[in-house]
Amino acid sequence: MRRWVKVSLGIVGFIMMAVVVGAGWLVQTVGPIGSGFVAKYICSSTFISDLDPVDVFNENIKPVNPLAGFVSYTIDRKKKSVTGSMYGMSKLKAFYREGCGCALVIDTTEKEMRAQKLVPPGFDEHRPHRRKNLPWPKGTELADPNQLEGIDFAKLEKAIDAAFAEPGPENLRKTRAVVVVHDGKLIAERYAPGFNKDMPLLGWSMGKSITNALVGILVKEGKLDIMQPAPVPEWQQAGDPRGRITIDQLLRMSSGLAFEEVYGPMADATDMLYNSYDFGAFTAAKPLEAEPDTKWYYSSGTANIVARIVRQTVEKEYDYYYQFFYEKLFDKIGMYSAVFEPDSSGTFVGSSYAHATPRDWARFGLLYLQGGIWEEERILPEGWVTYTTTPTPDAPKGEYGAHFWLNAGNPDNTADRRYPESPREVYEASGFQEQKVIVIPSKKMVLVRFGATQVRSAWDTDEFIQNVMAAFST
């Protein structure tokens, strides 16, 4: 009996030790992912969007991040920072800077990051401001319904009602905002309680489409040739097969790099976003898994390689490279609320971290609807929108162009497409949880939708497009 007790105690001790070691491994390995996600999300939501952090944690973070339940966070409103930790360990801090939002402090110090030359001091003092007495997009006023023809406003109201309606308690849409633009006019908009027209919202992967615009501007200025090999320092050694990858292939997600677009502990996408100093370098270190232009695979990592190329190109001319964003794009089209957040190295996160009000996201869509022209000034090079919306050859359903999602359909069966009931010409900037800027060229229409949709089946973009289009006779 005594021997059996000793053996049993030994087994119990071993199990307890394994549990402790396992818990330690969990905290050290996945802890930073959980802490970083919470700290970054709360920081941006609090200091950019001015949302209630408790609501954000409960409605936006916990439902999509299984680690969040083990993470606590503290907010320092005076210093505009948020620190997340898992059981008091794996602490990660995110802090806010005017003009470029929040960033995590990873493999560096906050002091070093604050010394980065991103936004010029006092830049906001010299920026233009919205004129309230003018109609959108120049000002803030909605179009006068009495001066509009061919619109059934009862049907349009019904379409917006449907966008905000909930299918059931277990299948929530959680629509936060809808904006409808037609023929260059702001026709309708609606916001959920707690949200409003002046609140910048995170577009997640819609940032990739803004990255497309920044590349286009540099192409127009003759500073980038997207058909030439991408100027990535890590690929310049003789014989490196990655040296053949072009910027075009990066934009079309056809680089062949072995980046895994999976979000979870120890997966590439989350490791890049919440455990890396330089997102572009993280992805540039990946080997090839396929020859360039032989495989299409959606990759946030390659978008951040493109972002780093944009930064390195712009820094040749600008002391504070964020000035380029505002001077050449955001302020040109009145997208004054836009904020593009950086990684710890100071490179804007071209894959994921762009914020703007829904109205300003609609302005961005209108720029593309107008072929890259704004108030008779060409912002994007001639032919850029056509290039952007041409399906990449290896996308099976013609679903991707250059950092924009398409509805072109399978080349052999165009009925096999993302939105079968909607026009094939539809293209969109699209982000996690069904954030959308939808462009319908033949209808002269831009639709914006924001939400916190947890189950993809709860939101039907095809149905949304159909419902809105039904209200317009032209």
C-alpha positions in Angstrom: 0.0 0.0 0.0 2.8 2.4 1.0 4.5 1.7 -2.3 1.3 2.3 -4.3 0.8 5.6 -2.5 4.3 6.7 -3.4 3.8 5.7 -7.0 0.5 7.5 -7.1 2.0 10.6 -5.5 4.8 10.5 -8.0 2.3 10.4 -10.9 0.3 13.2 -9.4 3.5 15.2 -9.0 4.5 14.5 -12.6 1.1 15.6 -13.8 1.2 18.8 -11.7 4.7 19.6 -13.0 3.5 19.0 -16.6 0.5 21.3 -16.0 2.8 24.0 -14.6 5.3 23.6 -17.5 2.5 23.6 -20.0 0.9 26.7 -18.5 4.3 28.4 -18.5 4.8 27.4 -22.1 1.3 28.7 -23.0 1.9 32.1 -21.4 5.3 32.5 -22.9 4.4 31.3 -26.4 0.9 32.4 -27.0 0.6 35.0 -24.3 2.1 37.8 -26.4 -0.4 37.1 -29.1 -3.3 37.5 -26.8 -1.9 40.5 -24.9 -0.9 42.2 -28.1 -4.2 41.7 -29.8 -6.1 43.2 -26.8 -3.7 46.1 -26.2 -3.6 47.1 -29.8 -7.4 46.8 -30.4 -8.3 48.6 -27.2 -5.8 51.4 -27.9 -7.1 52.1 -31.4 -10.7 51.8 -30.4 -10.3 54.1 -27.5 -8.0 56.8 -28.9 -9.0 56.8 -32.6 -12.7 55.7 -32.6 -13.5 57.0 -29.1 -15.5 53.8 -28.3 -16.1 52.4 -24.8 -13.3 49.9 -24.2 -15.5 47.6 -22.1 -18.0 47.3 -25.0 -15.1 46.8 -27.5 -13.6 44.0 -25.3 -17.0 42.2 -24.9 -18.4 42.7 -28.4 -15.3 42.8 -30.7 -12.5 41.1 -29.0 -13.8 38.2 -26.9 -16.0 36.7 -29.6 -13.1 36.4 -32.1 -10.1 35.8 -29.9 -10.1 32.7 -27.7 -7.1 34.0 -25.7 -8.9 37.2 -24.7 -10.5 35.5 -21.7 -7.1 35.0 -20.1 -6.0 38.6 -20.8 -6.4 41.7 -18.7 -5.7 45.3 -19.7 -5.0 48.7 -18.2 -5.6 52.0 -19.9 -3.5 55.1 -19.2 -5.6 57.9 -20.7 -3.1 60.6 -19.8 -0.3 58.9 -21.8 -2.7 57.4 -24.3 -1.5 53.8 -23.9 -2.9 50.4 -23.2 -1.0 47.4 -21.7 -2.3 43.9 -22.0 -1.1 40.9 -20.0 -1.8 37.3 -19.5 -1.9 36.5 -15.7 0.4 39.4 -15.1 3.0 38.1 -17.7 3.5 38.4 -21.4 2.9 42.2 -21.1 2.6 44.1 -24.3 2.0 47.8 -24.6 0.4 49.9 -27.4 0.5 53.6 -27.4 -1.1 56.4 -29.5 0.6 59.1 -31.5 -1.3 61.9 -33.3 -1.5 61.3 -37.1 -0.5 57.7 -37.0 -2.6 56.1 -34.3 -1.5 53.2 -32.1 1.3 50.7 -32.4 2.6 47.9 -30.2 6.1 48.1 -28.6 7.9 44.9 -29.8 11.6 44.3 -29.7 12.2 48.1 -29.1 11.4 50.8 -26.7 8.6 53.4 -26.6 11.3 56.1 -26.5 12.9 54.8 -29.7 9.5 54.6 -31.4 8.6 58.1 -30.4 11.8 59.3 -32.1 10.7 57.8 -35.4 10.1 60.4 -38.2 6.6 59.5 -39.2 4.3 62.5 -38.9 5.6 66.1 -39.1 5.3 68.0 -35.8 2.1 70.1 -35.8 1.0 68.6 -39.2 -2.7 68.8 -38.3 -2.6 72.6 -37.9 -2.0 73.1 -41.6 -4.5 70.5 -43.0 -7.7 71.6 -44.7 -11.0 71.3 -42.8 -14.4 70.1 -43.9 -16.9 72.8 -45.1 -20.2 72.1 -43.5 -22.4 74.2 -45.8 -21.6 72.2 -48.9 -23.0 68.8 -50.1 -20.9 65.7 -49.7 -18.2 64.9 -50.9 -16.9 68.5 -50.7 -18.8 69.1 -47.5 -21.0 67.4 -45.0 -24.5 67.7 -46.3 -26.6 64.8 -47.6 -28.2 65.2 -51.0 -31.7 66.8 -51.0 -34.2 64.0 -51.8 -36.5 66.5 -53.5 -33.8 67.1 -56.1 -33.2 63.4 -56.9 -35.0 61.3 -59.5 -35.2 57.6 -60.1 -34.8 56.6 -56.4 -37.5 54.7 -54.5 -36.7 55.9 -50.9 -39.2 53.5 -49.4 -37.3 50.6 -51.0 -33.9 52.1 -50.0 -35.1 52.5 -46.3 -36.2 48.8 -46.4 -32.8 47.8 -47.8 -31.0 49.6 -45.0 -33.5 48.1 -42.4 -32.5 44.7 -43.7 -28.8 45.5 -43.4 -29.3 46.3 -39.6 -31.8 43.5 -38.9 -30.6 40.5 -36.9 -31.3 37.0 -38.3 -31.3 35.5 -34.8 -29.5 35.6 -31.4 -26.9 33.1 -32.4 -26.3 34.6 -35.9 -25.7 38.3 -35.4 -24.8 40.8 -38.1 -24.0 43.6 -35.7 -24.0 46.2 -38.5 -22.5 49.5 -37.3 -22.8 51.7 -40.3 -24.2 51.8 -43.9 -23.5 54.6 -46.4 -25.1 54.8 -49.9 -23.5 57.0 -52.6 -25.0 57.4 -56.0 -23.8 59.5 -58.9 -21.4 61.3 -56.6 -24.0 62.2 -54.0 -24.5 61.0 -50.5 -28.0 59.5 -50.7 -28.5 57.7 -47.4 -26.6 56.6 -44.2 -27.4 55.0 -40.9 -25.4 54.2 -37.8 -26.0 51.8 -34.9 -26.5 53.2 -31.4 -23.1 54.4 -30.1 -21.7 55.0 -33.6 -21.9 58.2 -35.7 -20.8 59.8 -39.0 -17.7 61.4 -37.4 -16.3 58.2 -35.9 -13.2 56.6 -37.6 -13.7 52.9 -37.9 -11.1 50.1 -38.5 -11.3 48.7 -42.0 -8.9 45.7 -41.3 -7.9 44.4 -44.8 -9.5 47.4 -46.5 -6.2 48.9 -45.8 -4.7 46.8 -48.6 -6.8 48.8 -51.0 -5.4 52.1 -49.7 -1.9 50.5 -50.1 -2.9 50.0 -53.7 -3.6 53.7 -54.1 -0.3 54.7 -52.6 1.5 52.4 -55.0 -0.5 53.9 -57.8 0.5 57.4 -56.9 4.2 56.4 -56.9 3.8 54.8 -60.3 2.2 58.0 -61.6 5.1 60.0 -60.3 7.6 57.6 -62.0 9.0 56.4 -58.7 8.0 52.7 -58.9 7.7 50.3 -61.8 5.5 47.5 -60.6 6.6 45.1 -63.4 10.2 45.2 -62.2 11.6 43.0 -59.5 10.5 44.3 -56.1 13.3 46.2 -54.3 13.4 43.9 -51.2 16.8 43.9 -49.5 16.5 40.3 -48.3 16.2 39.1 -51.8 19.1 40.7 -53.5 21.8 38.0 -53.1 22.8 36.4 -56.3 20.8 33.2 -57.1 17.9 34.0 -54.7 14.8 33.0 -56.6 12.7 35.5 -54.7 14.6 38.3 -56.4 12.4 37.7 -59.5 9.2 38.6 -57.6 7.7 41.8 -58.9 5.6 44.4 -57.1 2.8 43.5 -59.5 2.9 39.9 -58.2 2.9 41.1 -54.6 -0.2 43.3 -55.3 -2.0 40.4 -57.0 -1.1 37.9 -54.2 0.8 35.7 -56.7 4.3 36.0 -55.3 4.6 32.3 -54.4 5.9 33.1 -50.9 5.2 30.5 -48.2 3.1 32.8 -46.0 0.2 31.2 -44.1 -2.9 33.4 -43.9 -4.1 31.7 -40.7 -5.0 33.6 -37.5 -4.3 31.7 -34.3 -1.4 30.9 -31.9 1.9 30.3 -33.7 0.4 31.0 -37.1 2.1 33.4 -39.6 -0.6 36.1 -39.7 -1.0 36.5 -36.0 2.7 36.1 -35.3 3.4 38.9 -37.8 0.7 41.3 -36.4 1.3 40.8 -32.6 4.7 39.3 -32.2 7.0 41.0 -34.8 8.9 44.3 -35.0 9.0 44.6 -38.8 6.0 43.1 -40.6 7.6 43.4 -44.0 10.8 41.8 -42.9 8.8 39.0 -41.2 7.3 38.1 -44.6 10.3 38.8 -46.7 12.1 36.1 -44.8 9.7 33.4 -46.0 11.0 31.0 -48.7 9.2 30.4 -52.0 6.7 27.5 -52.1 5.7 28.1 -55.7 7.1 29.9 -58.7 6.0 33.5 -58.9 2.7 33.9 -60.9 1.8 30.2 -60.7 -0.3 30.2 -57.6 -2.8 32.7 -56.1 -2.9 32.8 -52.3 -4.3 35.7 -50.3 -1.6 37.0 -48.0 -1.5 39.9 -45.6 2.2 39.4 -45.4 2.9 40.4 -49.0 0.8 43.5 -48.5 3.2 44.5 -45.8 6.2 43.9 -48.0 4.5 46.4 -50.4 4.0 48.8 -47.5 7.7 48.7 -46.7 8.6 49.4 -50.3 6.2 52.4 -50.3 7.9 53.7 -47.1 11.4 53.2 -48.4 10.5 55.0 -51.7 8.8 57.9 -50.1 11.6 58.4 -47.5 13.9 59.3 -50.3 12.0 62.6 -50.7 10.2 63.2 -47.4 11.8 63.6 -44.0 8.5 62.5 -42.4 7.0 60.0 -44.8 3.4 60.0 -43.5 3.2 63.5 -45.0 3.1 61.8 -48.4 -0.2 60.0 -47.4 -1.9 63.2 -46.4 -0.6 65.4 -49.2 -1.0 63.0 -52.1 -4.1 61.0 -51.1 -6.1 61.7 -47.9 -6.3 65.5 -48.1 -6.7 65.5 -51.9 -10.0 63.6 -51.7 -11.2 65.0 -48.3 -10.4 61.8 -46.4 -9.5 63.9 -43.4 -10.3 61.3 -40.7 -8.0 58.7 -42.2 -5.3 57.1 -39.9 -2.9 54.4 -41.1 -1.2 52.8 -38.1 2.4 51.5 -38.1 4.3 48.5 -36.8 7.0 48.8 -34.2 9.6 49.6 -36.9 7.5 52.6 -38.1 6.2 51.1 -41.3 2.5 51.5 -41.9 0.6 48.2 -41.7 -0.6 48.1 -45.3 -2.5 44.9 -44.7 -4.7 45.7 -41.8 -4.6 49.0 -39.8 -6.4 51.8 -41.7 -9.2 53.8 -40.0 -11.6 56.4 -41.4 -15.2 57.4 -41.0 -17.7 55.5 -43.2 -18.2 58.7 -45.1 -14.5 59.0 -45.8 -14.3 55.3 -46.8 -17.0 56.2 -49.3 -14.8 59.0 -50.6 -12.1 56.5 -51.2 -14.5 54.3 -53.2 -15.7 57.3 -55.2 -12.1 58.0 -56.2 -11.9 54.5 -57.9 -15.4 54.8 -59.3 -14.2 58.0 -61.0 -11.2 56.2 -62.5 -8.7 57.8 -60.1 -9.7 61.4 -60.8 -10.9 63.8 -58.1 -12.3 67.2 -59.0 -10.7 67.1 -62.4 -7.3 66.2 -60.9 -5.8 62.8 -61.7 -4.7 61.2 -58.4 -4.1 57.7 -59.7 -2.3 57.0 -63.0 -4.4 56.5 -66.2 -5.4 52.9 -66.4 -4.7 52.1 -62.8 -8.2 51.3 -61.9 -8.5 49.0 -64.9 -5.3 47.3 -63.8 -6.5 47.0 -60.2 -9.8 45.4 -61.3 -8.4 42.9 -63.8 -8.5 39.4 -62.3 -5.2 37.8 -61.5 -4.9 34.8 -63.8 -4.7 32.1 -61.1 -7.6 33.3 -58.9 -10.1 30.4 -59.5 -13.2 32.6 -59.4 -11.7 35.7 -60.8 -12.1 37.0 -57.3 -9.0 39.1 -56.9 -7.2 41.9 -58.8 -4.5 44.0 -57.2 -5.4 44.5 -53.5 -9.1 44.6 -54.4 -11.6 41.8 -54.4 -13.6 41.2 -57.6 -16.8 39.5 -58.8 -15.5 38.6 -62.2 -16.2 34.8 -61.9 -14.5 31.7 -63.1 -13.2 32.3 -66.6 -14.9 29.1 -67.8 -18.1 29.7 -65.9 -18.8 33.4 -65.0 -21.9 32.3 -63.0 -19.4 30.8 -60.5 -18.5 33.9 -58.7 -18.5 35.4 -55.2 -21.8 37.3 -55.6 -23.8 35.4 -58.3 -26.8 37.8 -58.3 -24.7 41.0 -58.5 -23.0 42.4 -61.6 -19.7 40.9 -62.6 -18.2 44.4 -62.6 -18.6 44.8 -58.8 -15.3 45.2 -56.9 -14.6 46.0 -53.3 -12.2 46.8 -50.6 -13.0 44.2 -47.9 -12.0 43.5 -44.4 -12.4 41.1 -41.4 -16.0 40.9 -40.1 -17.5 42.1 -43.4 -16.2 45.6 -43.6 -16.9 46.8 -47.1 -16.4 49.5 -49.7 -18.3 48.2 -52.7 -18.1 49.9 -56.1 -20.7 49.3 -58.9 -19.5 51.2 -61.9 -22.5 50.9 -64.2 -24.8 52.1 -61.4 -22.4 54.9 -60.4 -22.7 53.5 -56.9 -20.5 53.1 -53.8 -21.8 51.2 -50.8 -20.1 51.2 -47.4 -20.8 48.7 -44.7 -19.2 48.3 -41.2 -20.0 45.7 -38.6 -18.8 43.2 -36.0 -20.1 40.1 -37.8 -18.8 37.0 -36.1 -20.4 34.4 -38.3 -19.8 35.0 -42.0 -23.1 33.5 -42.9 -24.9 36.2 -40.9 -24.0 38.8 -43.5 -24.9 38.4 -47.2 -23.2 41.0 -49.4 -24.9 39.8 -52.5 -28.3 40.3 -50.9 -27.2 43.7 -49.6 -26.2 44.8 -53.1 -29.4 43.5 -54.6 -31.6 45.2 -52.0 -30.0 48.6 -52.5 -29.9 48.4 -56.3 -33.6 47.6 -56.3 -34.3 51.2 -55.1 -32.6 52.8 -58.1 -34.2 52.8 -61.5 -31.0 54.0 -63.2 
